[in-house]
Amino acid sequence: MENMENDTPLKWKLKLTVQLAPGKAVEHDVTEWKRGGPVDLASLGLSMDEGKAILAEIQTQMVAVQVKSHGQARRCCVKCGRSLPNKGHYRSTFRSVYGNVPVQVQRVKACRGCGPVYAQVLHGPGTPLLERQTGGVAAIRESGGVPE
């Protein structure tokens, strides 16, 4: 019978792959961790802190790619299709239940032929889920149910 004890820790590596276009994918390393020694119920799977850290890193990678993709899509006028001149970038913070993610948002000048066309979808202080959660906690606090 095979020896059931294993002194070599298991090594885990989590990668996030985004398919930017058919045949074009980019991988992001999210995290690595090891598990070794005796296994009990407390050491099975991820801890709460590990799970939160993994979700926060996935959120950071996803938001960065989505904001960049959104900025590239906005480089053309939605009315006439002309290329819009770059107006630089500004720094902002995307707020979600997984944490705050710093982003760099691309700005474009108005179309020379059509004038300003606003197709901005990135606005507001945070995600709807974050707003519901923080709004609910604020309402409970105001009623005296949750201490500061």
N, C-alpha and C positions, 0 to 999 in steps of 0.2 A: 504494500500500500504506500502511496506517495506521502511524503512528509507534509502536513498541513500548515506548519509554521513557516513563515516567510520573513526573513530579516531585510529583504530588499523592498524599500518603499515603492508604492505605485506612484508614477509620475503622470500628472494630468496637464494638458495644455488646451486652452480654449481659444479658437480662432473664429473671427467673424469675417465672412466673405460677402462682399457686395458685388452683384453683377451690374456693371455700369451700362453695358450694352451687350447684345448677343456676342459671345466669344471674348468679352473684355471684363475680367473680374479682378478685384483687388482684395487681398487678405490683410486683416488687422489682427495682431496678437492682442488678446484681451487679458489673459492671465495664465499663470502656471502655479501649480501647487502639488504637494506630495502628501501621501497618506502611508503610514507604516505602523508597525507595532501591532499589538493586539486590538482587535475590533470589538467595540461594544456599541450599545445603542446611541450613546452620546457622540461617538466618532463616525457614525455612518453619514454619508452624504455631506452636504455643505452646512456650515454654521450659518446663523442668521447674518452675521457680519460679512462672511464670505459672499453670500447670496446678494446682499445689498451692494457690495463693492463690484461684483460682476455685472449686475444690472446697471449700475452707474457708469461703468466703463463702456458697456454696449450702447447705452444712451448717448454718451459723449461721441463715440465713433459714428453712430447713425445720424445724429444731429449735424455733425460736421459735414458729412457727405451730402445730406439732404439740403443744407443751406447752400453749399457750393453748387449743387445741381440746379437749385432754384435760381441762383444768381446767373448761371450760364443760360438757363431757359429765358430769363428776362432780358437777354442781350439783344432781342429783336422786338420791333414794334408789333403789338398784337393786331393792329389795324392793317398796316401795309407791308410788314415783314422786313423793313429796313433795319440794318444793324444800328444799335443805339450806342452812342459814345460813352465810355467809361467815365464815371465821376468819382472814382476812388472807392474806399471802403470805410466802414465805421465799426467799432467794437460794440457788442451788445452782450446781454446775458439771457440765455434761454432757461426759464425756470420750470422744473417738472418735479414730480414726486420722487424721482431718482436723483435729484440734486440739481445744482446750477451748472450750466454748460456755457463757457465763454465761446462766442461765435464772432466771426468777421463777416459782415453783411456787405455785399457789393451794391454800390449805387450806380445808377445810370442817368444820363441826361435825357431830356425830352426829345422825342422824334422831331427832326427838322421839318418834316412834311406834315405830320399830324398834330404836333404839339404834345402836351403832357397827356399820357394815358396811364391811369393808375390800375395796376393789377397786383398790388401789394397784398400778400396773404400773411406775412409775418408781422403781426402786431399784437399788442396786449402784453400784460405782465407775466403770463405763464399759460400752461396748458389748461384746458377746461377741467380735467381731473384734479389738478393742483388747486384750482380756484374753488371747486366744490369742497375739497377736503379742508383747505385753510379757512374758507368761509364758514363751514360747519363748525369748526373748532372755535372760531371767533364768536359765533352766535352762542355757543355753549358757555364760553368764558364770560360773555356779557351777562348771561343769566346767572352766573355764579357757580356753574357746575364744574368748571375745570380751572385749577389754579394756574397762574402765569408761569 
